[in-house]
């Protein structure tokens, strides 16, 4: 099993390319499961 851990999802080209390389196929042809375990904190939520 392979994992790509990011702090903010697929937000830039280098992370996108890393995911495509990890999958070995286009993202559109992949099945994925996202399990969020944390969220961003902000001054308004404190």
mmCIF file of the N, C-alpha and C atoms, coordinates in Angstrom:
data_MODEL
# 
_entry.id   MODEL 
# 
loop_
_atom_site.group_PDB 
_atom_site.id 
_atom_site.type_symbol 
_atom_site.label_atom_id 
_atom_site.label_alt_id 
_atom_site.label_comp_id 
_atom_site.label_asym_id 
_atom_site.label_entity_id 
_atom_site.label_seq_id 
_atom_site.pdbx_PDB_ins_code 
_atom_site.Cartn_x 
_atom_site.Cartn_y 
_atom_site.Cartn_z 
_atom_site.occupancy 
_atom_site.B_iso_or_equiv 
_atom_site.pdbx_formal_charge 
_atom_site.auth_seq_id 
_atom_site.auth_comp_id 
_atom_site.auth_asym_id 
_atom_site.auth_atom_id 
_atom_site.pdbx_PDB_model_num 
ATOM 1   N N  . UNK A 1 1  ? 0.844   -1.156 0.000   1.00 0.00 ? 1  UNK A N  1 
ATOM 2   C CA . UNK A 1 1  ? 0.000   0.000  0.000   1.00 0.00 ? 1  UNK A CA 1 
ATOM 3   C C  . UNK A 1 1  ? 0.903   1.237  0.000   1.00 0.00 ? 1  UNK A C  1 
ATOM 4   N N  . UNK A 1 2  ? 0.501   2.238  -0.780  1.00 0.00 ? 2  UNK A N  1 
ATOM 5   C CA . UNK A 1 2  ? 1.279   3.460  -0.904  1.00 0.00 ? 2  UNK A CA 1 
ATOM 6   C C  . UNK A 1 2  ? 0.458   4.635  -0.393  1.00 0.00 ? 2  UNK A C  1 
ATOM 7   N N  . UNK A 1 3  ? 1.147   5.603  0.201   1.00 0.00 ? 3  UNK A N  1 
ATOM 8   C CA . UNK A 1 3  ? 0.485   6.789  0.732   1.00 0.00 ? 3  UNK A CA 1 
ATOM 9   C C  . UNK A 1 3  ? 1.214   8.039  0.282   1.00 0.00 ? 3  UNK A C  1 
ATOM 10  N N  . UNK A 1 4  ? 0.470   9.075  0.032   1.00 0.00 ? 4  UNK A N  1 
ATOM 11  C CA . UNK A 1 4  ? 1.026   10.403 -0.204  1.00 0.00 ? 4  UNK A CA 1 
ATOM 12  C C  . UNK A 1 4  ? 0.401   11.310 0.839   1.00 0.00 ? 4  UNK A C  1 
ATOM 13  N N  . UNK A 1 5  ? 1.212   11.762 1.784   1.00 0.00 ? 5  UNK A N  1 
ATOM 14  C CA . UNK A 1 5  ? 0.714   12.617 2.854   1.00 0.00 ? 5  UNK A CA 1 
ATOM 15  C C  . UNK A 1 5  ? 0.973   14.072 2.504   1.00 0.00 ? 5  UNK A C  1 
ATOM 16  N N  . UNK A 1 6  ? -0.050  14.874 2.564   1.00 0.00 ? 6  UNK A N  1 
ATOM 17  C CA . UNK A 1 6  ? 0.095   16.310 2.325   1.00 0.00 ? 6  UNK A CA 1 
ATOM 18  C C  . UNK A 1 6  ? -0.651  17.057 3.422   1.00 0.00 ? 6  UNK A C  1 
ATOM 19  N N  . UNK A 1 7  ? -0.272  18.278 3.644   1.00 0.00 ? 7  UNK A N  1 
ATOM 20  C CA . UNK A 1 7  ? -0.943  19.057 4.674   1.00 0.00 ? 7  UNK A CA 1 
ATOM 21  C C  . UNK A 1 7  ? -2.140  19.828 4.125   1.00 0.00 ? 7  UNK A C  1 
ATOM 22  N N  . UNK A 1 8  ? -2.232  19.967 2.809   1.00 0.00 ? 8  UNK A N  1 
ATOM 23  C CA . UNK A 1 8  ? -3.322  20.768 2.242   1.00 0.00 ? 8  UNK A CA 1 
ATOM 24  C C  . UNK A 1 8  ? -3.862  20.189 0.948   1.00 0.00 ? 8  UNK A C  1 
ATOM 25  N N  . UNK A 1 9  ? -3.725  18.898 0.752   1.00 0.00 ? 9  UNK A N  1 
ATOM 26  C CA . UNK A 1 9  ? -4.251  18.291 -0.464  1.00 0.00 ? 9  UNK A CA 1 
ATOM 27  C C  . UNK A 1 9  ? -3.345  18.504 -1.671  1.00 0.00 ? 9  UNK A C  1 
ATOM 28  N N  . UNK A 1 10 ? -3.926  18.399 -2.854  1.00 0.00 ? 10 UNK A N  1 
ATOM 29  C CA . UNK A 1 10 ? -3.179  18.524 -4.107  1.00 0.00 ? 10 UNK A CA 1 
ATOM 30  C C  . UNK A 1 10 ? -3.302  19.971 -4.575  1.00 0.00 ? 10 UNK A C  1 
ATOM 31  N N  . UNK A 1 11 ? -2.454  20.832 -4.032  1.00 0.00 ? 11 UNK A N  1 
ATOM 32  C CA . UNK A 1 11 ? -2.572  22.270 -4.282  1.00 0.00 ? 11 UNK A CA 1 
ATOM 33  C C  . UNK A 1 11 ? -1.586  22.806 -5.312  1.00 0.00 ? 11 UNK A C  1 
ATOM 34  N N  . UNK A 1 12 ? -0.560  22.054 -5.660  1.00 0.00 ? 12 UNK A N  1 
ATOM 35  C CA . UNK A 1 12 ? 0.394   22.575 -6.637  1.00 0.00 ? 12 UNK A CA 1 
ATOM 36  C C  . UNK A 1 12 ? 0.862   21.460 -7.572  1.00 0.00 ? 12 UNK A C  1 
ATOM 37  N N  . UNK A 1 13 ? 1.545   21.847 -8.626  1.00 0.00 ? 13 UNK A N  1 
ATOM 38  C CA . UNK A 1 13 ? 1.943   20.914 -9.689  1.00 0.00 ? 13 UNK A CA 1 
ATOM 39  C C  . UNK A 1 13 ? 2.888   19.826 -9.169  1.00 0.00 ? 13 UNK A C  1 
ATOM 40  N N  . UNK A 1 14 ? 3.810   20.141 -8.274  1.00 0.00 ? 14 UNK A N  1 
ATOM 41  C CA . UNK A 1 14 ? 4.766   19.131 -7.824  1.00 0.00 ? 14 UNK A CA 1 
ATOM 42  C C  . UNK A 1 14 ? 4.075   18.035 -7.013  1.00 0.00 ? 14 UNK A C  1 
ATOM 43  N N  . UNK A 1 15 ? 3.098   18.401 -6.192  1.00 0.00 ? 15 UNK A N  1 
ATOM 44  C CA . UNK A 1 15 ? 2.353   17.388 -5.439  1.00 0.00 ? 15 UNK A CA 1 
ATOM 45  C C  . UNK A 1 15 ? 1.482   16.571 -6.388  1.00 0.00 ? 15 UNK A C  1 
ATOM 46  N N  . UNK A 1 16 ? 0.860   17.228 -7.361  1.00 0.00 ? 16 UNK A N  1 
ATOM 47  C CA . UNK A 1 16 ? 0.058   16.533 -8.368  1.00 0.00 ? 16 UNK A CA 1 
ATOM 48  C C  . UNK A 1 16 ? 0.914   15.507 -9.106  1.00 0.00 ? 16 UNK A C  1 
ATOM 49  N N  . UNK A 1 17 ? 2.099   15.918 -9.545  1.00 0.00 ? 17 UNK A N  1 
ATOM 50  C CA . UNK A 1 17 ? 2.995   15.007 -10.263 1.00 0.00 ? 17 UNK A CA 1 
ATOM 51  C C  . UNK A 1 17 ? 3.437   13.851 -9.384  1.00 0.00 ? 17 UNK A C  1 
ATOM 52  N N  . UNK A 1 18 ? 3.690   14.108 -8.112  1.00 0.00 ? 18 UNK A N  1 
ATOM 53  C CA . UNK A 1 18 ? 4.085   13.035 -7.188  1.00 0.00 ? 18 UNK A CA 1 
ATOM 54  C C  . UNK A 1 18 ? 2.967   12.012 -7.049  1.00 0.00 ? 18 UNK A C  1 
ATOM 55  N N  . UNK A 1 19 ? 1.722   12.476 -7.003  1.00 0.00 ? 19 UNK A N  1 
ATOM 56  C CA . UNK A 1 19 ? 0.588   11.561 -6.895  1.00 0.00 ? 19 UNK A CA 1 
ATOM 57  C C  . UNK A 1 19 ? 0.448   10.712 -8.150  1.00 0.00 ? 19 UNK A C  1 
ATOM 58  N N  . UNK A 1 20 ? 0.569   11.333 -9.318  1.00 0.00 ? 20 UNK A N  1 
ATOM 59  C CA . UNK A 1 20 ? 0.473   10.577 -10.579 1.00 0.00 ? 20 UNK A CA 1 
ATOM 60  C C  . UNK A 1 20 ? 1.585   9.535  -10.649 1.00 0.00 ? 20 UNK A C  1 
ATOM 61  N N  . UNK A 1 21 ? 2.790   9.903  -10.238 1.00 0.00 ? 21 UNK A N  1 
ATOM 62  C CA . UNK A 1 21 ? 3.908   8.948  -10.246 1.00 0.00 ? 21 UNK A CA 1 
ATOM 63  C C  . UNK A 1 21 ? 3.660   7.815  -9.262  1.00 0.00 ? 21 UNK A C  1 
ATOM 64  N N  . UNK A 1 22 ? 3.136   8.124  -8.106  1.00 0.00 ? 22 UNK A N  1 
ATOM 65  C CA . UNK A 1 22 ? 2.842   7.114  -7.096  1.00 0.00 ? 22 UNK A CA 1 
ATOM 66  C C  . UNK A 1 22 ? 1.770   6.144  -7.586  1.00 0.00 ? 22 UNK A C  1 
ATOM 67  N N  . UNK A 1 23 ? 0.738   6.677  -8.243  1.00 0.00 ? 23 UNK A N  1 
ATOM 68  C CA . UNK A 1 23 ? -0.362  5.841  -8.741  1.00 0.00 ? 23 UNK A CA 1 
ATOM 69  C C  . UNK A 1 23 ? 0.054   4.988  -9.930  1.00 0.00 ? 23 UNK A C  1 
ATOM 70  N N  . UNK A 1 24 ? 0.921   5.539  -10.769 1.00 0.00 ? 24 UNK A N  1 
ATOM 71  C CA . UNK A 1 24 ? 1.302   4.827  -11.978 1.00 0.00 ? 24 UNK A CA 1 
ATOM 72  C C  . UNK A 1 24 ? 0.251   4.911  -13.074 1.00 0.00 ? 24 UNK A C  1 
ATOM 73  N N  . UNK A 1 25 ? -0.716  5.805  -12.925 1.00 0.00 ? 25 UNK A N  1 
ATOM 74  C CA . UNK A 1 25 ? -1.771  6.018  -13.923 1.00 0.00 ? 25 UNK A CA 1 
ATOM 75  C C  . UNK A 1 25 ? -2.393  7.377  -13.665 1.00 0.00 ? 25 UNK A C  1 
ATOM 76  N N  . UNK A 1 26 ? -3.178  7.889  -14.609 1.00 0.00 ? 26 UNK A N  1 
ATOM 77  C CA . UNK A 1 26 ? -3.830  9.189  -14.404 1.00 0.00 ? 26 UNK A CA 1 
ATOM 78  C C  . UNK A 1 26 ? -4.757  9.164  -13.180 1.00 0.00 ? 26 UNK A C  1 
ATOM 79  N N  . UNK A 1 27 ? -4.881  10.286 -12.525 1.00 0.00 ? 27 UNK A N  1 
ATOM 80  C CA . UNK A 1 27 ? -5.729  10.374 -11.334 1.00 0.00 ? 27 UNK A CA 1 
ATOM 81  C C  . UNK A 1 27 ? -7.171  9.996  -11.655 1.00 0.00 ? 27 UNK A C  1 
ATOM 82  N N  . UNK A 1 28 ? -7.649  10.354 -12.830 1.00 0.00 ? 28 UNK A N  1 
ATOM 83  C CA . UNK A 1 28 ? -9.031  10.047 -13.225 1.00 0.00 ? 28 UNK A CA 1 
ATOM 84  C C  . UNK A 1 28 ? -9.312  8.548  -13.275 1.00 0.00 ? 28 UNK A C  1 
ATOM 85  N N  . UNK A 1 29 ? -8.284  7.735  -13.428 1.00 0.00 ? 29 UNK A N  1 
ATOM 86  C CA . UNK A 1 29 ? -8.454  6.281  -13.497 1.00 0.00 ? 29 UNK A CA 1 
ATOM 87  C C  . UNK A 1 29 ? -8.247  5.607  -12.144 1.00 0.00 ? 29 UNK A C  1 
ATOM 88  N N  . UNK A 1 30 ? -8.050  6.387  -11.105 1.00 0.00 ? 30 UNK A N  1 
ATOM 89  C CA . UNK A 1 30 ? -7.742  5.827  -9.791  1.00 0.00 ? 30 UNK A CA 1 
ATOM 90  C C  . UNK A 1 30 ? -8.949  5.880  -8.863  1.00 0.00 ? 30 UNK A C  1 
ATOM 91  N N  . UNK A 1 31 ? -8.955  4.997  -7.894  1.00 0.00 ? 31 UNK A N  1 
ATOM 92  C CA . UNK A 1 31 ? -9.916  5.031  -6.796  1.00 0.00 ? 31 UNK A CA 1 
ATOM 93  C C  . UNK A 1 31 ? -9.144  5.496  -5.570  1.00 0.00 ? 31 UNK A C  1 
ATOM 94  N N  . UNK A 1 32 ? -9.749  6.346  -4.778  1.00 0.00 ? 32 UNK A N  1 
ATOM 95  C CA . UNK A 1 32 ? -9.032  6.882  -3.625  1.00 0.00 ? 32 UNK A CA 1 
ATOM 96  C C  . UNK A 1 32 ? -9.960  6.987  -2.425  1.00 0.00 ? 32 UNK A C  1 
ATOM 97  N N  . UNK A 1 33 ? -9.359  6.968  -1.266  1.00 0.00 ? 33 UNK A N  1 
ATOM 98  C CA . UNK A 1 33 ? -10.071 7.152  -0.018  1.00 0.00 ? 33 UNK A CA 1 
ATOM 99  C C  . UNK A 1 33 ? -9.324  8.202  0.778   1.00 0.00 ? 33 UNK A C  1 
ATOM 100 N N  . UNK A 1 34 ? -10.021 9.209  1.216   1.00 0.00 ? 34 UNK A N  1 
ATOM 101 C CA . UNK A 1 34 ? -9.424  10.282 2.011   1.00 0.00 ? 34 UNK A CA 1 
ATOM 102 C C  . UNK A 1 34 ? -9.958  10.178 3.429   1.00 0.00 ? 34 UNK A C  1 
ATOM 103 N N  . UNK A 1 35 ? -9.060  10.088 4.383   1.00 0.00 ? 35 UNK A N  1 
ATOM 104 C CA . UNK A 1 35 ? -9.465  10.021 5.780   1.00 0.00 ? 35 UNK A CA 1 
ATOM 105 C C  . UNK A 1 35 ? -8.839  11.209 6.503   1.00 0.00 ? 35 UNK A C  1 
ATOM 106 N N  . UNK A 1 36 ? -9.573  12.304 6.632   1.00 0.00 ? 36 UNK A N  1 
ATOM 107 C CA . UNK A 1 36 ? -9.010  13.462 7.330   1.00 0.00 ? 36 UNK A CA 1 
ATOM 108 C C  . UNK A 1 36 ? -8.915  13.183 8.824   1.00 0.00 ? 36 UNK A C  1 
ATOM 109 N N  . UNK A 1 37 ? -7.786  13.550 9.404   1.00 0.00 ? 37 UNK A N  1 
ATOM 110 C CA . UNK A 1 37 ? -7.598  13.315 10.839  1.00 0.00 ? 37 UNK A CA 1 
ATOM 111 C C  . UNK A 1 37 ? -7.350  14.601 11.594  1.00 0.00 ? 37 UNK A C  1 
ATOM 112 N N  . UNK A 1 38 ? -7.294  15.718 10.873  1.00 0.00 ? 38 UNK A N  1 
ATOM 113 C CA . UNK A 1 38 ? -7.065  16.997 11.530  1.00 0.00 ? 38 UNK A CA 1 
ATOM 114 C C  . UNK A 1 38 ? -7.580  18.101 10.618  1.00 0.00 ? 38 UNK A C  1 
ATOM 115 N N  . UNK A 1 39 ? -7.592  19.305 11.126  1.00 0.00 ? 39 UNK A N  1 
ATOM 116 C CA . UNK A 1 39 ? -7.992  20.432 10.301  1.00 0.00 ? 39 UNK A CA 1 
ATOM 117 C C  . UNK A 1 39 ? -7.117  21.628 10.635  1.00 0.00 ? 39 UNK A C  1 
ATOM 118 N N  . UNK A 1 40 ? -7.157  22.608 9.755   1.00 0.00 ? 40 UNK A N  1 
ATOM 119 C CA . UNK A 1 40 ? -6.398  23.817 10.000  1.00 0.00 ? 40 UNK A CA 1 
ATOM 120 C C  . UNK A 1 40 ? -7.026  24.594 11.144  1.00 0.00 ? 40 UNK A C  1 
ATOM 121 N N  . UNK A 1 41 ? -6.191  25.127 11.971  1.00 0.00 ? 41 UNK A N  1 
ATOM 122 C CA . UNK A 1 41 ? -6.678  26.032 13.004  1.00 0.00 ? 41 UNK A CA 1 
ATOM 123 C C  . UNK A 1 41 ? -6.553  27.456 12.491  1.00 0.00 ? 41 UNK A C  1 
ATOM 124 N N  . UNK A 1 42 ? -7.389  28.319 12.937  1.00 0.00 ? 42 UNK A N  1 
ATOM 125 C CA . UNK A 1 42 ? -7.272  29.716 12.550  1.00 0.00 ? 42 UNK A CA 1 
ATOM 126 C C  . UNK A 1 42 ? -7.642  30.583 13.746  1.00 0.00 ? 42 UNK A C  1 
ATOM 127 N N  . UNK A 1 43 ? -7.244  31.826 13.692  1.00 0.00 ? 43 UNK A N  1 
ATOM 128 C CA . UNK A 1 43 ? -7.515  32.731 14.797  1.00 0.00 ? 43 UNK A CA 1 
ATOM 129 C C  . UNK A 1 43 ? -9.012  32.864 15.064  1.00 0.00 ? 43 UNK A C  1 
ATOM 130 N N  . UNK A 1 44 ? -9.817  32.777 14.022  1.00 0.00 ? 44 UNK A N  1 
ATOM 131 C CA . UNK A 1 44 ? -11.262 32.922 14.204  1.00 0.00 ? 44 UNK A CA 1 
ATOM 132 C C  . UNK A 1 44 ? -11.901 31.710 14.869  1.00 0.00 ? 44 UNK A C  1 
ATOM 133 N N  . UNK A 1 45 ? -11.208 30.554 14.860  1.00 0.00 ? 45 UNK A N  1 
ATOM 134 C CA . UNK A 1 45 ? -11.784 29.356 15.452  1.00 0.00 ? 45 UNK A CA 1 
ATOM 135 C C  . UNK A 1 45 ? -11.243 29.080 16.851  1.00 0.00 ? 45 UNK A C  1 
ATOM 136 N N  . UNK A 1 46 ? -10.385 29.957 17.340  1.00 0.00 ? 46 UNK A N  1 
ATOM 137 C CA . UNK A 1 46 ? -9.785  29.747 18.656  1.00 0.00 ? 46 UNK A CA 1 
ATOM 138 C C  . UNK A 1 46 ? -10.557 30.484 19.706  1.00 0.00 ? 46 UNK A C  1 
# 
